[in-house]
Amino acid sequence: MTDPARKPHAKDPGPTITRRVDAPATAVWRVLSDGWSYATWVVGASRVRDVDPDWPAKGSRVHHSFGPWPLVIQDYTRVEHSVSGSELILKARGWPVGEARVHITIKDLGPDSSEVVITEDAVAGPGALIPAPLRHLIIGPRNKETLYRLALLAEGRHDESLRG
């Protein structure tokens, strides 16, 4: 579990993006726990082909595709660490581009709000050979959009649950 005394992303390489969500942490976690929604909130993922039944348990995978048709590439994302309701560390594969480590944390801010933080960087393959400042110019805005999409899903699902 993450030590609350330290900032959970302080040692992660790559740009860190933070977003306030108008839904509780449980609503955000429900989206993250729904592997079939992965392509809806992850920028660049085009579809989900399969989800391991124990997603998001450590070692489980979402089998996804990424890229524009007809250049769609099949690969997967694997959970490296999971703390139910608050933290997810993923190894996102996209060969031949490479692999990235993605660290997501959720902080509950009250009954109707939370804060989500994401840090990502390339860790293997040709993508990791791109100088960090250039990589981060792409990853930062991409993850800003990723958190925007994640927030929309969590907020929409939360609003629906309130309406009954």
C-alpha positions in Angstrom: 0.0 0.0 0.0 1.1 3.5 -0.7 2.7 5.3 2.3 0.4 8.4 2.8 3.4 10.3 4.3 5.1 10.5 0.9 3.8 11.6 -2.5 3.0 8.4 -4.3 4.3 9.6 -7.7 7.4 11.3 -6.4 9.8 8.6 -7.6 8.0 7.9 -10.9 9.6 9.0 -14.1 7.5 10.8 -16.6 5.0 13.7 -16.5 2.5 13.6 -13.6 -1.1 14.8 -14.4 -3.6 15.5 -11.7 -7.4 15.9 -12.1 -10.2 16.6 -9.7 -13.2 14.4 -10.5 -16.8 15.3 -9.5 -17.4 11.7 -8.3 -16.2 9.8 -5.3 -13.1 7.6 -5.5 -15.3 4.5 -5.6 -16.9 5.7 -8.8 -13.4 6.2 -10.4 -12.3 2.8 -9.2 -15.4 1.2 -10.7 -14.3 2.5 -14.1 -10.7 1.3 -13.7 -12.0 -2.1 -12.5 -14.1 -2.4 -15.7 -11.5 -3.7 -18.1 -14.0 -3.6 -20.9 -14.1 0.2 -20.6 -10.3 0.5 -21.0 -10.4 1.6 -24.7 -13.0 4.3 -23.8 -10.7 6.2 -21.4 -7.2 5.3 -22.6 -6.1 7.6 -25.4 -4.7 5.5 -28.3 -6.5 2.2 -27.4 -8.9 1.4 -30.1 -10.7 -1.6 -28.7 -10.6 -4.3 -26.0 -10.5 -7.9 -27.2 -10.5 -9.7 -23.9 -10.3 -9.1 -20.2 -9.0 -11.5 -17.6 -11.7 -12.4 -15.2 -9.8 -11.2 -12.1 -9.0 -7.7 -13.5 -7.5 -5.6 -11.9 -5.7 -8.1 -9.7 -1.9 -8.3 -9.9 -0.9 -10.2 -13.0 -4.2 -9.8 -14.8 -4.5 -8.4 -18.3 -6.6 -6.4 -20.6 -6.0 -7.5 -24.2 -6.3 -4.4 -26.3 -5.6 -3.0 -29.7 -4.2 0.4 -30.4 -3.6 2.6 -33.4 -5.8 3.7 -36.3 -7.3 1.2 -38.7 -5.8 -0.5 -40.7 -2.6 -0.1 -38.7 -4.1 -1.7 -35.6 -1.6 -3.5 -33.3 -2.7 -6.2 -30.9 -1.1 -6.3 -27.4 -2.1 -6.2 -23.7 -1.7 -4.2 -20.5 -0.8 -6.1 -17.3 -1.4 -5.1 -13.7 1.8 -4.9 -11.7 0.3 -3.6 -8.5 -3.3 -3.0 -7.3 -4.7 -1.6 -4.1 -8.5 -1.8 -4.4 -10.0 1.6 -4.6 -6.8 3.7 -4.5 -3.9 2.6 -6.7 -3.1 0.8 -9.9 0.3 0.3 -11.5 0.2 -1.0 -15.1 2.7 -2.2 -17.7 1.1 -1.1 -21.0 2.5 -3.0 -24.0 2.3 -1.7 -27.5 5.0 -3.4 -29.5 6.7 -2.5 -31.8 6.5 0.9 -30.1 7.5 -0.6 -26.7 6.2 -0.6 -23.1 5.2 2.0 -20.6 4.8 2.0 -16.8 1.6 3.7 -15.8 0.9 4.7 -12.1 -2.6 5.8 -11.2 -3.7 6.8 -7.7 -7.1 8.0 -6.5 -7.7 10.1 -3.4 -11.1 10.5 -1.9 -12.0 14.1 -1.3 -15.5 13.6 0.0 -18.8 12.1 -0.9 -18.9 13.6 -4.4 -15.3 14.3 -5.4 -11.9 12.7 -5.7 -8.5 13.4 -7.2 -6.8 11.2 -9.7 -3.1 11.3 -10.5 -1.4 9.6 -13.4 2.3 9.3 -14.2 3.6 7.4 -17.2 6.8 6.9 -19.0 8.3 4.5 -21.6 10.3 1.7 -20.0 11.2 -0.6 -22.9 11.5 -0.6 -26.7 12.0 2.1 -29.3 9.8 4.6 -27.4 12.2 4.5 -24.5 15.0 5.6 -26.8 13.3 8.9 -27.5 14.8 11.6 -25.3 12.7 12.1 -22.1 11.8 15.7 -22.8 10.4 14.9 -26.2 8.6 11.8 -24.9 7.0 13.8 -22.2 5.7 16.4 -24.6 3.5 13.7 -26.0 2.7 11.8 -22.9 1.6 14.8 -20.8 -1.2 16.1 -23.1 -2.2 12.5 -23.9 -2.6 11.7 -20.2 -4.5 15.0 -19.6 -7.0 13.7 -22.1 -7.0 10.2 -20.6 -7.9 11.7 -17.2 -10.6 13.9 -18.8 -12.2 10.7 -20.3 -11.8 8.8 -17.1 -13.5 11.6 -15.2 -16.4 11.8 -17.7 -17.1 8.1 -17.3 -16.8 8.2 -13.5 -19.0 11.3 -13.2 -21.6 9.9 -15.6 -21.8 6.6 -13.9 -22.0 8.3 -10.5 -24.8 10.7 -11.7 -26.7 7.7 -13.0 -26.4 5.8 -9.7 -27.7 8.9 -7.8 -30.8 9.0 -10.1 -31.5 5.4 -9.3 
